[in-house]
Amino acid sequence: MGREREGLGGFIHEHRARAQISLRKLGELAGVSNVYLSQIEANLRKPSAEILQKIAKALEKIGRAHV
């Protein structure tokens, strides 16, 4: 469990962890399932550009709320 995540999945995980939100909450905000997000963070799935945009917008929204 303590291994460092890499690539796109690691990037998303790092930003979600910094915002201190769960996979479930990010999924709700992005409109995707928490299971799918978990697979993306583990680099098991490669999301489409549309899904990436949804995740980015959700993370941006969270970031503005934590400022």
N, C-alpha and C positions, 0 to 999 in steps of 0.2 A: 504493500500500500504506500510506503514512503517514497516510491520512486518518482522522479521528476517527469512531468508530462512535457511533450515536445510538440512542435508544429502548431497548426491551427487549433487543435484540441486543447493543447496546453495554454495557448493564448486566451481562449475563451474561458477555460477553467480559472486561470489566474485572475482575470477581470471579474469573474463571478465571485471568486473567493474574497477578493479585495472589497467588493460591495457587500459581502457577508449575506448573500442570498442563496437560497436552496435551488437545486435543479428544478424543482416543481414550480417555484416562483418565477424563475427566468422563463421556463416553458410557458407559463400562463401569460406572461408579458409579451413573449415572442410569438405565441400562437402555435407552438410545437410541443410535442410530448416530452416529458422529463426523461423517458427511456431513450428517445432519439437524441436528446441533448447529451445524455450520458455516453452514448455510442460515439457522438461527435467528439466529445472531450477525450475519449479513449482512443481516438483516431481509428475507429472501426468503421465509421461512415464518413463519406465526403458529401457535405450538404451542397445543394444547388445555390446559385447566386441569390435567388429569391429568399431562401431560408437564411443564408448568411446576412442578408440585408435586414431581415426581421430580428435576428439575434443582435446585430449591431445596434439597431434602433432601440431595442429593449435595454441593452447595456448602457447606451447613451442616456436614456431616460433615467435609469437607476443612478448613473453617475451624477446627473444634475440634481437629483433628489438628495444625494449625500454630500453636497457641497455646502 
